[in-house]
């Protein structure tokens, strides 16, 4: 999974809303194909779906960390997210 996160991180047009190519779908599609190849996904669509799941789950974990009453004893975010340091370096909008 770290390889996948690093591949996405190295293509800021996929996640940085301030990037000039953020809305350029042709550039983004090429980047997703590249990310899928690096991370051994069958295609770009599978990589996009996995990124959305990972991003959404991490966002929810961050919210639970901010509000400990909603964790229901699920423990520390870093215990469950061994890739959390990598994801934190990618600008996740919460």
Secondary structure, DSSP 8 states (H G I E B T S, - for coil): -HHHHHHHHT-GGGT-TTSTTTT-HHHHHHHHHHHHHHTT-SSHHHHHHHHHHHHHHHHHHHHHHHSGGGSTT---HHHH-TTHHHHHHS----
